[in-house]
Amino acid sequence: QVLQLDPDTGVLQARIPTQGRPTAMLDDVIQRNVIIAEQSRPSLALLPYGQQLIARHIAAGQAPSDLAISNKRRLLYVADEVNHSVVVLDLPSEKIIQTIEVGSIPDVIMIQEP
């Protein structure tokens, strides 16, 4: 589950159910979604801003673990522990456009944009 806290008071506002244990979360400020990787799930959960239920899931490899976003290119990079790869998703279409084999478990992904 995801816990939603009031940033000013620290009061718990909501417990948002997920289908797996969340392992990573990322804020997509352009499409106004929280993107959630869940342990042992082959997809990512999309939680629209202001809602307390997961809206939908999108395919993202076998075991998404870490996330990084390119706001300029509108790409999402997803570490896939099982396949030892990084899956690249086009955010507007929510489709996988590339899989980058890295040869070992990708623990953390970092994107640097100029």
N, C-alpha and C positions, 0 to 999 in steps of 0.2 A: 504494500500500500504506500501511497504518497501522503505525507502529512502537510497540510497547508496551514501556515502560521501567519498571524498578523504581525507585520514587521515592527510596528510601533509598540505593541503590548506583549508580544510573544504568546498570545493566547491561541490555542488550537482552534482553527476555524472549520476544518474539514478533514476527514479521512477518505482519501480517494482510492477506491479499490483498483488493483492491477491483477493481471493473470499470472504474473511471476514476480519474483523479488526484484525491485528496481536496482540496477547496477550503475546506471549513468543517466543523467538528465541534461538537457540542453535547451536553451531558450531561443526560439526562432522569432525574433522581434518583428520581422517583416510579414510573415504569415500568421503571426500571433498564436503560436502553438508552443506548448512544452513538449519536447520529444523525449521519450523515455525508453531506454534499453532495459529489458527484463531478462533475468537469468533463465537460461534453458528455453527461451522463446526464439523462433526464427524470424521475428518481426519486431518492429518498433511501435510503441503506442503513441498516439497523438492526442494531446489534451489541449483543447482550445482554451485560450484565456477566458477567465470568468466562469468556466464550467467545472463541474465536479465529477464528471464521468468521462472516461476515455471515449473519444468519438470514433476512432477507427485504428486499424493496424496496417502497417505497410511492410512488405518483404524487405529483409536486410541481412541476408546471410544466415548461417546456422545458429550462431550464438553471439549476438551483438554484445559488446562489453564496454567499449568507450566510444565517444562521439566527438566530432569536431565539425564546425560549420564554416563555410566560406560565404559570407553575406554578399560579397561582390559578385561571385559566380553563381550563387544560389545552389551550392553543392553541399551535401552532407557526407562526411567520411565516417565509416562505421568499422570499428575493429571487430573482426570475426575470429574468435578464439579457436573454434573447431577447425576451420579451413586455413588457418594461419595466413589470413589475407585482410585487406582493407577493401570494403565494399563502398563504391561511390554512388550516391543517389542524387538525381536531379530533383531538387525540392519542388519546383512548380508542377512537375508531372508525377512525382512520387515514384519514379521508376529507377531501377538499377541501371547505370550506364557503363560501369566499369568495375572489374574486380582486379585488385593489385595483389599478386602473390608476394608475401614477404619472407616466407621460409621459416618463421617461428611465430610464437604467439605474440600478436601486437598488443602490448599492455596499455600504452597511452599514445594517442594521436595528437599532434600539434600542427596547426596550420598558421603560417605567417604570411600575411598579405601586406604589400607596401601601402 
